[in-house]
Amino acid sequence: MSTVRLIETSEDYKEQFASSNAHVVLYGAEWAEQCNQILTVMEQLAKQDAYKDIKFLNVAIEEIPEVAQQHEIEAVPTVILFQNNKAVHRIDGIDIADLTASVKTLVGTSTKASSGSLEERLKSLINKGKVVLFMKGDRNAPRCGFSKQIIQILNETNLPYETFDILSDEEVRQGLKTYSDWPTYPQLYVNGELQGGLDIVKELVASGELLNILKT
């Protein structure tokens, strides 16, 4: 039966990804009780024959901080599911129902959509409204200080806008960075064009240009 493998070196981490196509990875710390809860569930899943082709990993991020940085792990526990070495789903915090459902979905999942179809999806999301903000969380519950600040700015304009929570979709989170050539979030789009992040938006507010851009 499969078990959850503890990963404490970057070399071991890379080796595990080279030897399988499907992975469920807990990025955590031994001292965090919520990580232990997630680990217990993962151990139960790993023992099931239905998931024998999935590798379950427990990455001690304090031992290999470069891995935490690579995947933007800001808090523990964080679980990321990979298909063909590509992140397909991310769970920040403890959500057992999401974890079990996502593992079930991972079984039998073929190679994810091609980069071309991802680009089409990104274009669709960017153009789902005149003003679209890609952020951590949503307008009612921002999950980082930068996102909270830009939401406050947009709310003060009294103009409509859409938001997309990049923490809910790892494929979009990583893909949009490449698509837009902009490495951080939040990202504000108007009429399908990237305006920038919080610093740029603040500059537009200071110059009095933001309202004109949003209304164009």
N, C-alpha and C positions, 0 to 999 in steps of 0.2 A: 504494500500500500504506500501511496505517496505521503510525504510529510511536509511540514513547512520548514524550509531551510533558513537558518540564521546566516545573514550576510554581514561581515564585519570588515571586509576589505574591498577596495575598488576592483582589484583583479578578479576576485571571486564573483563580484557583481557582473562584470563583463562576460565572464565565462558562462554564467548561468543563462545569460541572454543569447549566447551563441549556440546554445544546445537545445533550444525549444522555440516553438512559434507562439505559444500562448502563456502569458504570465499574469499572476495576481500578486501585486507587491504591496506590502505594508511598510510604509516609512514611519518608523516610530522610535520609542525609547523605552527601556525596561521599566523606568520609574513611573511611567504614565499608566494609570489604571485602565483608561479607555483603550489603550493599545493592547493591553492584556485581554480585554473583552473581544476586540477584533481578532486577535490571535487565536483565541479559543474557537471562534466560529470558523476561521480559516483552517484550523487543524481538523475540524469535523468535516469540512468540505473536501479537504485533501484526501481523506480516507475513503471517499465515495468513488466507486468504480467509474461513474459517469464522468468524473473529472480527472481521470488518470493521465490525460494528455496535457493537463495544465500544470505549470510549475508555480508553486506557492512560495513566496519569498518574504522573509522578515528582515528588513534592512535597518540596521542600527545606525541612524543618521549621525549620531554624535561621534561615531567612530570614523565615518567617511563623509565629512561635510561637503565634499565636492559633488557627491551624488545628490545631496539635498539642494545644493545650489543649481545643479543641472535641471532639476525638475521643479524648481521654485517651491520647495516645501517650506511653508511658513509656520506651520503648527503641526503637532502630532495629536492623534493619528491622521495620516493621509494614505489613502489606498488608490493606486492607479492600476488599471487593467491594460495589458498590452496585447496586441495581435500583430504578429510578424514584426516585432520590435517597434511598433508604433502605438503610442498611447491612444486608447479609444474611449476610455471613461475614467473619471476622477471622482473620488469621494473625499471631501474634506470634513473631518470630524467623524463621529460614530453614527452610522446608519446601517444597521444589520439587514433590514429589508432590501435596501438598495444593493448592498454587497451580494447577498444571495441571489437576487434577481439578475444582477449584472454577470455573475459567474455563470449562471445558467445560460444567459444570452451568448456568452463568450464561447461556449461549447458549440461547435458546428458553424461558428462564424467564419466565413471565408475571408480571403484577403479583403481588406477595406477598400473602399472606392478609390479609384485612381486619382492622381493629383489633379487631373483635368476636371473631374466631377466635383472635387473639393473646391476648386476655384469657382465653379458655377454656384456652389452652395454659398460660398463667401459673398459672391456678388449679390446673390438673392437676399442674404441677411443685411448687407450694407444698404440695399435699396428697399428694404421693407418699409421705410418711412422717409420723409424729407430730411429729418434729423435723427440720427441713430447713434447712440452711445454704447460702446462695448466697454464693460466695466466689471468689477468684482462685486457680485451681489446684484441687487436691483434698486430702483429708485426709492423704494420703501425701506430697504435694508441694505445699504452699502456695506461692503465687507473690507474696505480699506480707507484710509484717510483721504487719499487722492480722489477716489471715486466719490466719497461723501462731499468733498469740496466742489467738484465739478457739477454734481447734482444740485447743490445749493445755488450755483451760478445759473444753471439752466432754469431752475424753478423761478428765479427772480425775473426771468424774461417773460414769464406767463405765456410762452409759446409751446405748442405740443412737440413732444419728442418720444422716440422709442428707446428702450434699453435692451441689451442682451448680456446675460450673466456668463462671462467666459469661464467661470469656475464650474459651470454645469456641463461643459463640453470641451474636453481636452484637445480634440482634433481642431476645433475652431480656435481655441486659445493659442495653440502653436502655429497653426496654418496662417492665421491672420497676421502674425508677426512677419512672416516671410512675404505674404501677399502685399502688405502695406509698407514693408521695409521700415517698420516702426517697432522697436523691441519691447516697449512697455505698455501698461494699461493704467488709466483709461485711454480710449481712442475715440475721438468725436468725428463723425462723418456728416456732411451736409450735401444733399443732392448726389450722393454716391462718391463724394470726394473727401479724402482725409484732411481734416483741419489741423489735427495734432492732439497732444495730450494736455494735461492740466496747465503746464507753464505757458503753452501757446494760447490757450483759452484765456488765461489771466491777462496776457499781453493784449489780446483782442478786446477784452473788457476795458482795460486801461486806455486803449486808443479810441474806444467808442465804436469799434468796427463789428463787434460780435452781433449786435441786433441786425445790422444790415446784412451780414452773411446769412444769418438764420432765416431772414425774411426773403432772401433772394430766390 
